Amino acid sequence: MNGLCIHPDISLTFRTLFSIFTPTIFDREKKSSMDNKGVRVLIVDDEESYRATLAASLRSEGFAVDPAEDGVQGINAVQAKPYDIVLLDVKMPNVDGLEVLRFVKENFPDVEVIMLTAVVDVRIAVECMKLGAYDYLTKPFPSGELLGILERTLEHKRLLRENLLLKSALSRLSGSSEMIGKSKALHKVLEMATKVAATDSTVLIQGPSGTGKELIAIFIHQNSERKDRSFVTLNCASIPDSLIESELFGHEKGAFTDARTAKPGLVEVAGGGTLFLDEVGDVSATIQPKLLRFVQTGEFRRVGGTTTLKTDVRIISATNKNLAEEVRAGQFREDLLYRLNVITIELPPLKDRMEDVPLLVGNFLKNKLHTKVPKNISPRAMEILMKYDWPGNIRELENVVERAAILCKDDMIQPDDISLPLRATGIVHEFVEHAGIGGTVSMKDIERRHIDGVLRALKGNKTEAAKVLGMSLKTLYTKIHRYQIKSN
């Protein structure tokens, strides 16, 4: 049992406690390997001297610590404030530690509990573990042992959190993984994807940005024999070169400055499942040979490690670049391209499947919007959408529909609610009457009025306004300052 120490049943004096927990004898290597700032710890123990000394020692290590003198205070504390870890004494009057443990795990399952006791009793230790305690320590324990357990507990919480995030991301995406459309172009793509799903071959999905490459990857995974295992995504364009190797293959403790603990890479997290490498064309030349070796053999080494590891994972990659041209330009390895594109799926731009636009719009309005009143779209507004060539593809269509649904006056999207670039042919822009488009009004003035109008419509909510305008919050604040827009 992890952390169970067998010691004689003794009473701890203040001097003994001080010698055990005084910060001056904490192992320095442990100090340097842990970043405890912001980690919230609750100590529940009825021995005042022990509680005070332990709290002071943990605070010196950077933990945010609160004390509770009995089980009732402990229960009240976890209800009043979020904690990462609870250090909980087993033997306490009135409400004992087992009752507190049961309450915490039933109501706050993400809070980790470490049980403390001065009495060695294996049966109690087993009961604690059954109730959900992360570990069990017998007093007195060596100074470094508690810190080691705390470090492992935090790592355990981090891994659980990452796992939940991955599951949440997959759940969110899988909710929209059904490909919407009836066009021949989409039918051809899905037919090929269905055939490919039954194999373990690497797949390269190519197509312009916003065409749904990740949805095709999810479709392949969910129709494969790996559908019950992890689907893990790595956007190669969003991670700096200095970090992408660590994200992919993991790192050992001490491999670099911030490597306080060993960390598995996404190739390990996706073991048995599918690893989706989005924007694979942006992988740097220094990482490409290591990625090639992994695709060829399934073998890899963590950053800073010497042991060769192996994992079984299917690789699906995607890019909006022409990798053949990248090879000719010397930006991408030819042998890596051959390994990644055993099967190539080409996604058509939205302009080549315009018959799918009404179905996509209907899906957005029904399943993507979270407005209080359901929204519909008028035939004239739909006609405007059908005349536009959608250079931003499905992603642009979704953003335009969401913006129109938020700004429309009632439950029906009208032509005046559709906001598209001025070059779009045949649309009724919302500033035709008010901004004098086609006249002498400058583009800056049009933009200023548009931003001002959106802010007014949303009652000054800048976060929502930035989303509607299709820009970052930082950019919106910059433009508000530049145009001196005053919003309530």
Secondary structure, 3 states (H helix, E strand, C coil): CCCCCCCCCCCCCHHHHHHHHCHHHCCHHHHHHCCCCCCEEEEECCCHHHHHHHHHHHHHCCCEEEEECCHHHHHHHHHHCCCCEEEEECCCCCCCHHHHHHHHHHHCCCCEEEEEECCCCHHHHHHHHHCCCCEEEECCCCHHHHHHHHHHHHHHHHHHHHHHHHHHHHHHHHCCCCCCCCCHHHHHHHHHHHHHHCCCCCEEEECCCCCCHHHHHHHHHHCCCCCCCCEEEEECCCCCHHHHHHHHHEECCCCCCCCCCCEECHHHHCCCCEEEEECHHHCCCCCHHHHHHHHHHCEECCECCCCCEECCCEEEEEECCCHHHHHHCCCCCHHHHHHHCCEEEECCCHHHHHHHHHHHHHHHHHHHCCCCCCCEECHHHHHHHHHCCCCCHHHHHHHHHHHHHHHCCCCEECHHHCCCCCCCCCCCCCCCCCCCCCCCCCHHHHHHHHHHHHHHHCCCCHHHHHHHHCCCHHHHHHHHHHHCCCCC
